[in-house]
């Protein structure tokens, strides 16, 4: 969910489900509810995240610095978990893309200081 106070609306990212939509509309929230289709469920996003975390420290040519939790807007609107890597970005995209397909987005990030 996302609250758009300027637009006076509640944005709900969900998998299409007529029963859920009907239940939500029956709540009488008093604000406009904007239903957005999510390509993947939170459970699917968590499973992708949980398969990526063990790879931290186990790659060659690049280092996984962070794996998003799947709770950000990118996850909801595009159905991807963001993987931040340092090192050979193209190799990371190729190798991780082969394992996770369109469930991830690989981006370059700086390693943590220290």
Backbone as JSON Lines, residues from 0, in Angstrom:
{"i":0,"aa":"X","n":[0.84,-1.18,0.0],"ca":[0.0,0.0,0.0],"c":[0.87,1.24,0.0]}
{"i":1,"aa":"X","n":[0.29,2.29,-0.49],"ca":[0.95,3.59,-0.49],"c":[-0.14,4.62,-0.23]}
{"i":2,"aa":"X","n":[0.15,5.61,0.59],"ca":[-0.81,6.67,0.87],"c":[-0.36,7.9,0.11]}
{"i":3,"aa":"X","n":[-1.24,8.41,-0.75],"ca":[-0.99,9.62,-1.52],"c":[-1.81,10.72,-0.88]}
{"i":4,"aa":"X","n":[-1.2,11.43,0.08],"ca":[-1.95,12.45,0.81],"c":[-2.32,13.64,-0.08]}
{"i":5,"aa":"X","n":[-1.45,14.01,-1.01],"ca":[-1.76,15.12,-1.91],"c":[-2.95,14.78,-2.81]}
{"i":6,"aa":"X","n":[-3.03,13.54,-3.24],"ca":[-4.12,13.11,-4.11],"c":[-5.3,12.56,-3.36]}
{"i":7,"aa":"X","n":[-5.22,12.53,-2.02],"ca":[-6.28,12.01,-1.16],"c":[-6.75,10.63,-1.63]}
{"i":8,"aa":"X","n":[-5.77,9.72,-1.74],"ca":[-6.1,8.37,-2.19],"c":[-5.17,7.37,-1.54]}
{"i":9,"aa":"X","n":[-5.62,6.15,-1.57],"ca":[-4.85,5.01,-1.1],"c":[-4.53,4.17,-2.33]}
{"i":10,"aa":"X","n":[-3.24,3.88,-2.54],"ca":[-2.84,3.06,-3.68],"c":[-2.54,1.67,-3.14]}
{"i":11,"aa":"X","n":[-3.2,0.68,-3.7],"ca":[-3.03,-0.7,-3.26],"c":[-2.46,-1.51,-4.42]}
{"i":12,"aa":"X","n":[-1.25,-2.02,-4.22],"ca":[-0.64,-2.91,-5.21],"c":[-1.04,-4.33,-4.82]}
{"i":13,"aa":"X","n":[-1.67,-5.03,-5.77],"ca":[-2.12,-6.37,-5.46],"c":[-2.18,-7.2,-6.72]}
{"i":14,"aa":"X","n":[-2.23,-8.51,-6.54],"ca":[-2.49,-9.41,-7.65],"c":[-3.98,-9.34,-7.92]}
{"i":15,"aa":"X","n":[-4.37,-9.38,-9.16],"ca":[-5.78,-9.29,-9.52],"c":[-6.56,-10.39,-8.83]}
{"i":16,"aa":"X","n":[-7.57,-9.98,-8.07],"ca":[-8.4,-10.92,-7.31],"c":[-9.73,-10.23,-7.04]}
{"i":17,"aa":"X","n":[-10.77,-10.65,-7.72],"ca":[-12.07,-9.98,-7.6],"c":[-12.62,-10.05,-6.17]}
{"i":18,"aa":"X","n":[-12.34,-11.14,-5.45],"ca":[-12.82,-11.25,-4.06],"c":[-12.13,-10.22,-3.17]}
{"i":19,"aa":"X","n":[-10.83,-10.06,-3.36],"ca":[-10.09,-9.06,-2.58],"c":[-10.6,-7.67,-2.91]}
{"i":20,"aa":"X","n":[-10.78,-7.38,-4.2],"ca":[-11.26,-6.06,-4.61],"c":[-12.63,-5.76,-4.01]}
{"i":21,"aa":"X","n":[-13.51,-6.75,-4.01],"ca":[-14.85,-6.55,-3.44],"c":[-14.77,-6.32,-1.94]}
{"i":22,"aa":"X","n":[-13.94,-7.09,-1.26],"ca":[-13.78,-6.92,0.19],"c":[-13.22,-5.54,0.51]}
{"i":23,"aa":"X","n":[-12.26,-5.09,-0.27],"ca":[-11.66,-3.78,-0.05],"c":[-12.67,-2.67,-0.27]}
{"i":24,"aa":"X","n":[-13.47,-2.78,-1.32],"ca":[-14.46,-1.74,-1.59],"c":[-15.55,-1.73,-0.52]}
{"i":25,"aa":"X","n":[-15.78,-2.87,0.13],"ca":[-16.79,-2.96,1.18],"c":[-16.34,-2.38,2.51]}
{"i":26,"aa":"X","n":[-15.09,-1.97,2.62],"ca":[-14.59,-1.43,3.89],"c":[-15.08,-0.01,4.18]}
{"i":27,"aa":"X","n":[-15.5,0.7,3.16],"ca":[-15.98,2.07,3.36],"c":[-14.91,2.97,3.94]}
{"i":28,"aa":"X","n":[-13.76,3.04,3.29],"ca":[-12.62,3.78,3.82],"c":[-12.79,5.29,3.75]}
{"i":29,"aa":"X","n":[-13.65,5.77,2.88],"ca":[-13.87,7.21,2.79],"c":[-12.82,7.94,1.95]}
{"i":30,"aa":"X","n":[-11.96,7.21,1.3],"ca":[-10.99,7.8,0.38],"c":[-11.0,6.98,-0.91]}
{"i":31,"aa":"X","n":[-10.52,7.6,-1.96],"ca":[-10.43,6.88,-3.24],"c":[-9.35,5.81,-3.12]}
{"i":32,"aa":"X","n":[-9.68,4.59,-3.53],"ca":[-8.72,3.49,-3.53],"c":[-8.34,3.2,-4.98]}
{"i":33,"aa":"X","n":[-7.06,3.36,-5.28],"ca":[-6.54,3.13,-6.61],"c":[-5.87,1.75,-6.62]}
{"i":34,"aa":"X","n":[-6.49,0.8,-7.33],"ca":[-5.97,-0.56,-7.38],"c":[-4.96,-0.69,-8.52]}
{"i":35,"aa":"X","n":[-3.76,-1.12,-8.18],"ca":[-2.69,-1.3,-9.17],"c":[-2.32,-2.78,-9.23]}
{"i":36,"aa":"X","n":[-2.21,-3.29,-10.43],"ca":[-1.83,-4.69,-10.61],"c":[-0.34,-4.87,-10.31]}
{"i":37,"aa":"X","n":[-0.02,-5.81,-9.48],"ca":[1.37,-6.14,-9.16],"c":[1.73,-7.4,-9.95]}
{"i":38,"aa":"X","n":[2.87,-7.39,-10.66],"ca":[3.25,-8.55,-11.45],"c":[3.52,-9.8,-10.62]}
{"i":39,"aa":"X","n":[3.96,-9.6,-9.36],"ca":[4.26,-10.74,-8.49],"c":[3.73,-10.45,-7.09]}
{"i":40,"aa":"X","n":[3.44,-11.51,-6.4],"ca":[2.97,-11.37,-5.02],"c":[4.14,-11.09,-4.08]}
{"i":41,"aa":"X","n":[3.82,-10.64,-2.89],"ca":[4.86,-10.42,-1.87],"c":[5.58,-11.74,-1.56]}
{"i":42,"aa":"X","n":[4.84,-12.83,-1.55],"ca":[5.44,-14.14,-1.29],"c":[6.46,-14.5,-2.38]}
{"i":43,"aa":"X","n":[6.12,-14.24,-3.63],"ca":[7.05,-14.5,-4.73],"c":[8.29,-13.61,-4.62]}
{"i":44,"aa":"X","n":[8.08,-12.35,-4.25],"ca":[9.2,-11.42,-4.1],"c":[10.12,-11.88,-2.96]}
{"i":45,"aa":"X","n":[9.53,-12.33,-1.87],"ca":[10.32,-12.8,-0.73],"c":[11.12,-14.05,-1.12]}
{"i":46,"aa":"X","n":[10.53,-14.94,-1.9],"ca":[11.24,-16.15,-2.32],"c":[12.46,-15.79,-3.17]}
{"i":47,"aa":"X","n":[12.3,-14.83,-4.07],"ca":[13.44,-14.38,-4.88],"c":[14.51,-13.8,-3.99]}
{"i":48,"aa":"X","n":[14.12,-12.93,-3.09],"ca":[15.06,-12.33,-2.13],"c":[15.81,-13.41,-1.36]}
{"i":49,"aa":"X","n":[15.07,-14.38,-0.85],"ca":[15.67,-15.43,-0.02],"c":[16.62,-16.34,-0.81]}
{"i":50,"aa":"X","n":[16.43,-16.45,-2.12],"ca":[17.36,-17.22,-2.95],"c":[18.61,-16.41,-3.3]}
{"i":51,"aa":"X","n":[18.5,-15.09,-3.26],"ca":[19.64,-14.23,-3.57],"c":[20.58,-14.04,-2.4]}
{"i":52,"aa":"X","n":[20.05,-13.92,-1.2],"ca":[20.86,-13.62,-0.02],"c":[22.02,-14.6,0.18]}
{"i":53,"aa":"X","n":[21.84,-15.9,0.01],"ca":[22.98,-16.82,0.19],"c":[24.11,-16.6,-0.83]}
{"i":54,"aa":"X","n":[23.84,-15.88,-1.91],"ca":[24.87,-15.62,-2.91],"c":[25.82,-14.49,-2.5]}
{"i":55,"aa":"X","n":[25.43,-13.73,-1.49],"ca":[26.29,-12.65,-1.01],"c":[27.6,-13.27,-0.53]}
{"i":56,"aa":"X","n":[28.72,-12.8,-1.09],"ca":[30.03,-13.34,-0.73],"c":[30.4,-14.6,-1.49]}
{"i":57,"aa":"X","n":[29.55,-15.05,-2.41],"ca":[29.82,-16.31,-3.11],"c":[29.91,-16.13,-4.63]}
{"i":58,"aa":"X","n":[30.21,-14.93,-5.09],"ca":[30.28,-14.69,-6.52],"c":[31.71,-14.39,-6.93]}
{"i":59,"aa":"X","n":[31.99,-14.52,-8.2],"ca":[33.32,-14.27,-8.73],"c":[33.23,-13.15,-9.77]}
{"i":60,"aa":"X","n":[34.09,-12.16,-9.65],"ca":[34.12,-11.06,-10.61],"c":[33.26,-9.88,-10.22]}
{"i":61,"aa":"X","n":[32.38,-10.09,-9.3],"ca":[31.53,-9.03,-8.77],"c":[31.11,-9.42,-7.36]}
{"i":62,"aa":"X","n":[30.7,-8.43,-6.61],"ca":[30.27,-8.67,-5.24],"c":[28.85,-8.13,-5.06]}
{"i":63,"aa":"X","n":[27.98,-8.95,-4.52],"ca":[26.63,-8.47,-4.21],"c":[26.73,-7.65,-2.93]}
{"i":64,"aa":"X","n":[26.36,-6.38,-3.04],"ca":[26.44,-5.46,-1.91],"c":[25.11,-5.41,-1.16]}
{"i":65,"aa":"X","n":[24.01,-5.44,-1.91],"ca":[22.7,-5.4,-1.26],"c":[21.65,-6.08,-2.11]}
{"i":66,"aa":"X","n":[20.64,-6.58,-1.43],"ca":[19.48,-7.19,-2.07],"c":[18.27,-6.51,-1.46]}
{"i":67,"aa":"X","n":[17.45,-5.88,-2.3],"ca":[16.29,-5.16,-1.76],"c":[15.33,-6.13,-1.09]}
{"i":68,"aa":"X","n":[14.55,-5.6,-0.2],"ca":[13.63,-6.43,0.58],"c":[12.39,-6.82,-0.21]}
{"i":69,"aa":"X","n":[12.17,-6.16,-1.35],"ca":[10.95,-6.43,-2.09],"c":[9.79,-5.59,-1.6]}
{"i":70,"aa":"X","n":[10.05,-4.68,-0.68],"ca":[9.0,-3.84,-0.14],"c":[8.99,-2.44,-0.7]}
{"i":71,"aa":"X","n":[9.8,-2.17,-1.71],"ca":[9.84,-0.82,-2.26],"c":[8.96,-0.74,-3.51]}
{"i":72,"aa":"X","n":[8.81,0.47,-4.04],"ca":[7.91,0.68,-5.17],"c":[8.35,-0.11,-6.4]}
{"i":73,"aa":"X","n":[9.66,-0.23,-6.62],"ca":[10.16,-0.99,-7.76],"c":[9.64,-2.42,-7.69]}
{"i":74,"aa":"X","n":[9.65,-2.98,-6.52],"ca":[9.17,-4.34,-6.36],"c":[7.69,-4.45,-6.69]}
{"i":75,"aa":"X","n":[6.91,-3.54,-6.17],"ca":[5.46,-3.62,-6.37],"c":[5.06,-3.34,-7.81]}
{"i":76,"aa":"X","n":[5.62,-2.3,-8.4],"ca":[5.16,-1.89,-9.72],"c":[5.75,-2.72,-10.85]}
{"i":77,"aa":"X","n":[6.97,-3.22,-10.68],"ca":[7.62,-3.97,-11.74],"c":[7.83,-5.43,-11.39]}
{"i":78,"aa":"X","n":[7.64,-5.8,-10.16],"ca":[7.79,-7.2,-9.76],"c":[9.22,-7.68,-9.74]}
{"i":79,"aa":"X","n":[10.15,-6.79,-9.39],"ca":[11.56,-7.17,-9.36],"c":[12.2,-6.86,-8.02]}
{"i":80,"aa":"X","n":[13.19,-7.66,-7.69],"ca":[14.04,-7.42,-6.52],"c":[15.31,-6.78,-7.06]}
{"i":81,"aa":"X","n":[15.72,-5.67,-6.49],"ca":[16.93,-5.0,-6.95],"c":[18.15,-5.61,-6.27]}
{"i":82,"aa":"X","n":[19.17,-5.91,-7.08],"ca":[20.42,-6.48,-6.6],"c":[21.53,-5.47,-6.9]}
{"i":83,"aa":"X","n":[22.12,-4.91,-5.85],"ca":[23.21,-3.96,-6.02],"c":[24.54,-4.68,-5.99]}
{"i":84,"aa":"X","n":[25.33,-4.49,-7.04],"ca":[26.62,-5.18,-7.14],"c":[27.74,-4.19,-7.37]}
{"i":85,"aa":"X","n":[28.94,-4.61,-7.01],"ca":[30.15,-3.86,-7.26],"c":[31.09,-4.79,-8.01]}
{"i":86,"aa":"X","n":[31.73,-4.26,-9.05],"ca":[32.64,-5.09,-9.85],"c":[32.13,-5.19,-11.27]}
{"i":87,"aa":"X","n":[32.22,-6.35,-11.85],"ca":[31.86,-6.58,-13.25],"c":[30.33,-6.63,-13.4]}
{"i":88,"aa":"X","n":[29.76,-5.47,-13.7],"ca":[28.3,-5.34,-13.79],"c":[27.73,-6.24,-14.89]}
{"i":89,"aa":"X","n":[28.36,-6.27,-16.03],"ca":[27.83,-7.09,-17.14],"c":[27.84,-8.57,-16.8]}
{"i":90,"aa":"X","n":[28.88,-9.02,-16.13],"ca":[28.93,-10.43,-15.71],"c":[27.82,-10.72,-14.7]}
{"i":91,"aa":"X","n":[27.64,-9.81,-13.76],"ca":[26.58,-9.99,-12.76],"c":[25.22,-10.06,-13.43]}
{"i":92,"aa":"X","n":[24.96,-9.17,-14.37],"ca":[23.69,-9.18,-15.08],"c":[23.49,-10.5,-15.83]}
{"i":93,"aa":"X","n":[24.54,-10.96,-16.47],"ca":[24.46,-12.19,-17.24],"c":[24.22,-13.4,-16.34]}
{"i":94,"aa":"X","n":[25.05,-13.55,-15.29],"ca":[24.95,-14.72,-14.42],"c":[23.68,-14.72,-13.58]}
{"i":95,"aa":"X","n":[23.39,-13.59,-12.95],"ca":[22.18,-13.53,-12.11],"c":[20.92,-13.57,-12.97]}
{"i":96,"aa":"X","n":[20.98,-12.93,-14.13],"ca":[19.85,-12.96,-15.06],"c":[19.54,-14.38,-15.52]}
{"i":97,"aa":"X","n":[20.58,-15.19,-15.71],"ca":[20.36,-16.58,-16.11],"c":[19.64,-17.37,-15.03]}
{"i":98,"aa":"X","n":[19.89,-17.03,-13.77],"ca":[19.26,-17.74,-12.65],"c":[17.88,-17.2,-12.3]}
{"i":99,"aa":"X","n":[17.72,-15.87,-12.38],"ca":[16.5,-15.26,-11.85],"c":[15.64,-14.57,-12.89]}
{"i":100,"aa":"X","n":[16.11,-14.5,-14.13],"ca":[15.3,-13.92,-15.2],"c":[14.83,-12.51,-14.9]}
{"i":101,"aa":"X","n":[13.56,-12.27,-15.22],"ca":[13.0,-10.93,-15.05],"c":[12.53,-10.64,-13.62]}
{"i":102,"aa":"X","n":[12.86,-11.52,-12.69],"ca":[12.48,-11.29,-11.29],"c":[13.43,-10.35,-10.57]}
{"i":103,"aa":"X","n":[14.56,-9.99,-11.24],"ca":[15.55,-9.11,-10.6],"c":[15.96,-7.99,-11.54]}
{"i":104,"aa":"X","n":[16.52,-6.95,-10.94],"ca":[17.19,-5.89,-11.68],"c":[18.55,-5.71,-11.02]}
{"i":105,"aa":"X","n":[19.61,-5.85,-11.79],"ca":[20.97,-5.74,-11.28],"c":[21.47,-4.32,-11.57]}
{"i":106,"aa":"X","n":[21.95,-3.64,-10.53],"ca":[22.45,-2.27,-10.67],"c":[23.82,-2.16,-10.0]}
{"i":107,"aa":"X","n":[24.63,-1.22,-10.49],"ca":[25.94,-0.97,-9.92],"c":[25.8,-0.09,-8.68]}
{"i":108,"aa":"X","n":[26.5,-0.46,-7.62],"ca":[26.54,0.34,-6.4],"c":[27.98,0.4,-5.89]}
{"i":109,"aa":"X","n":[28.26,1.4,-5.09],"ca":[29.57,1.53,-4.48],"c":[29.65,0.61,-3.26]}
{"i":110,"aa":"X","n":[30.83,0.05,-3.01],"ca":[30.96,-0.78,-1.8],"c":[30.86,0.09,-0.57]}
{"i":111,"aa":"X","n":[30.45,-0.49,0.55],"ca":[30.35,0.29,1.78],"c":[31.74,0.81,2.21]}
{"i":112,"aa":"X","n":[31.75,2.0,2.77],"ca":[33.0,2.59,3.25],"c":[33.52,1.79,4.44]}
{"i":113,"aa":"X","n":[34.83,1.7,4.5],"ca":[35.43,1.06,5.67],"c":[35.91,-0.26,5.37]}
